[in-house]
Amino acid sequence: MESLFVSAGLVALAEMGDKTQLLALVLATRFRKPWPIVFGILVATVLNHALAGWVGHTVGLYFSTGTLRWILGLSFIAMAIWTLIPDKLDDKDAHAAERFGKWGVFGATTLAFFVAEIGDKTQIATIALAARYENVVLVVAGTTVGMLLANAPVVWLGEALCRRIPLRTMHVLTAVLFLVLGIAALLWR
């Protein structure tokens, strides 16, 4: 159960101010249909993070405990630094809904989120968590819950919520959490 809670908390914090959270806001203001957007986020996240979880689990199988410890530790420390750099929604991400509009609100959201999440810090965190914990299903479930905890309120409450959350504080808190996990992984024996 630790893997579920750590994954959910870490991704929920890492998602604050992330480009996919900004994408959720764009989709919410563009389509104004929260349920298909949230379900699209759910499906895209499950697919993307299941793939990331599989990669992480596979990486974990091929490296010794010592090597894996260093890879995870340094990855989490790199994530701590990356988290302090605010994300911006690229034009390609902002217009993804337009490109995928023929698929309807659900389809546009699913495709736009899946594409935007490729190489994103929450996907990389999922890879690292899946390499660290044995139960990939709980890691993917946790990272998916974390994505929904961060994005569903944005879909329903939109800009008003975004203006009230001090993103800099969330970035620093997330960076500290990644740093602690990185140090813990390096010290893990």
C-alpha positions in Angstrom: 0.0 0.0 0.0 3.0 2.3 0.5 3.6 2.3 -3.2 0.0 3.5 -3.9 0.1 6.3 -1.4 3.6 7.5 -2.2 2.8 7.4 -6.0 -0.5 9.3 -5.6 1.0 12.0 -3.3 4.1 12.5 -5.4 2.3 12.8 -8.7 -0.5 15.0 -7.3 2.2 17.4 -6.0 4.3 17.2 -9.1 1.3 17.9 -11.3 0.7 21.3 -9.7 1.4 23.8 -12.4 2.5 21.1 -14.9 1.7 21.5 -18.6 -0.9 18.7 -18.4 -2.7 20.6 -15.6 -2.7 23.7 -17.8 -4.0 21.5 -20.7 -6.9 20.4 -18.4 -7.7 24.1 -17.9 -7.6 24.8 -21.6 -9.8 21.8 -22.3 -12.3 22.8 -19.6 -12.6 26.3 -20.9 -12.8 25.2 -24.5 -15.3 22.4 -24.2 -17.1 23.1 -20.9 -18.0 19.4 -20.5 -16.2 18.2 -17.3 -17.2 14.5 -17.2 -15.8 13.6 -20.7 -12.7 15.6 -20.0 -12.1 13.9 -16.6 -12.7 10.4 -18.1 -10.4 11.3 -21.0 -7.7 12.3 -18.4 -8.3 9.0 -16.6 -8.0 6.8 -19.7 -4.9 8.7 -21.1 -3.2 8.5 -17.7 -3.9 4.8 -17.2 -2.5 4.0 -20.7 0.5 6.3 -20.5 1.4 5.3 -16.9 0.8 1.6 -17.5 3.4 1.8 -20.2 5.7 3.8 -18.0 5.2 1.3 -15.1 6.1 -1.6 -17.4 9.3 0.3 -18.5 10.2 1.0 -14.9 9.5 -2.6 -13.8 11.6 -3.9 -16.6 14.5 -1.5 -15.8 14.2 -2.8 -12.2 14.7 -6.4 -13.3 17.9 -5.8 -15.3 19.9 -3.8 -12.8 21.5 -4.9 -9.5 20.1 -3.4 -6.3 23.1 -1.2 -6.0 22.9 0.2 -9.5 19.2 0.6 -9.3 19.6 2.5 -6.0 22.0 5.0 -7.7 19.8 5.3 -10.8 16.7 6.0 -8.7 18.4 8.3 -6.3 19.9 10.4 -9.0 16.6 10.3 -11.0 14.6 11.6 -8.0 17.2 14.4 -7.4 17.0 15.4 -11.0 13.2 15.4 -10.7 13.6 17.7 -7.7 15.5 20.2 -9.8 13.2 19.8 -12.8 10.2 20.5 -10.5 11.5 23.9 -9.6 11.4 25.0 -13.3 7.8 26.0 -14.1 6.1 24.4 -17.0 4.5 26.3 -19.9 1.9 24.9 -22.2 3.4 24.7 -25.6 1.4 25.8 -28.6 1.4 22.2 -29.8 -0.2 21.1 -26.5 -2.6 24.0 -26.4 -3.8 23.3 -29.9 -4.0 19.5 -29.4 -7.7 19.7 -28.6 -8.2 21.4 -32.0 -6.2 18.8 -33.8 -8.1 15.9 -32.1 -11.5 17.7 -32.1 -13.0 15.3 -34.6 -12.9 12.6 -31.9 -15.2 14.6 -29.6 -14.5 15.9 -26.1 -13.5 12.5 -24.6 -11.4 11.5 -27.6 -9.7 14.9 -27.9 -8.9 14.9 -24.2 -7.6 11.3 -24.2 -5.3 11.9 -27.2 -4.1 15.3 -26.1 -3.3 14.1 -22.6 -1.6 11.0 -23.7 0.6 13.0 -26.1 1.3 15.8 -23.6 2.3 13.2 -20.9 5.0 11.6 -23.0 8.3 12.5 -21.5 6.6 14.6 -18.8 7.9 14.6 -15.2 5.0 12.6 -13.9 5.6 9.9 -16.5 9.3 9.8 -15.6 8.3 9.7 -11.9 6.1 6.7 -12.7 9.0 4.9 -14.4 11.2 5.5 -11.3 8.5 4.5 -8.8 7.8 1.3 -10.8 11.5 0.5 -10.7 11.5 1.1 -6.9 8.3 -0.8 -5.9 7.5 -4.4 -6.8 3.7 -3.9 -7.3 3.4 -2.0 -10.6 -0.4 -2.1 -10.5 -0.4 -0.1 -7.2 2.2 2.3 -8.6 0.1 3.0 -11.8 -3.1 3.2 -9.7 -1.4 5.7 -7.4 0.0 7.9 -10.2 -3.4 7.8 -11.9 -5.1 8.9 -8.7 -2.5 11.6 -8.2 -3.2 12.9 -11.8 -6.9 13.0 -11.1 -6.5 14.7 -7.7 -4.5 17.4 -9.4 -6.5 17.8 -12.6 -10.2 17.0 -11.9 -10.6 20.1 -9.6 -9.1 22.2 -12.4 -11.6 20.9 -14.8 -14.5 21.7 -12.5 -13.3 24.8 -10.9 -11.1 26.2 -13.6 -9.2 29.5 -13.3 -10.6 30.4 -9.8 -8.8 27.4 -8.3 -5.6 28.0 -10.2 -5.4 31.6 -8.9 -5.7 30.4 -5.3 -3.1 27.7 -5.3 0.4 29.2 -4.7 2.2 27.2 -7.4 5.7 28.2 -6.3 5.0 26.7 -2.9 3.7 23.5 -4.5 6.8 23.3 -6.7 9.1 23.8 -3.8 7.2 21.2 -1.7 7.3 18.7 -4.6 11.0 19.4 -5.1 11.7 18.7 -1.5 9.7 15.5 -1.6 11.7 14.3 -4.7 15.0 15.3 -3.0 14.0 13.3 0.1 13.1 10.3 -2.0 16.4 10.6 -4.0 18.5 10.7 -0.8 16.5 7.8 0.7 17.0 5.8 -2.5 20.8 6.5 -2.4 20.9 5.4 1.3 18.6 2.4 0.7 20.3 -0.9 1.4 
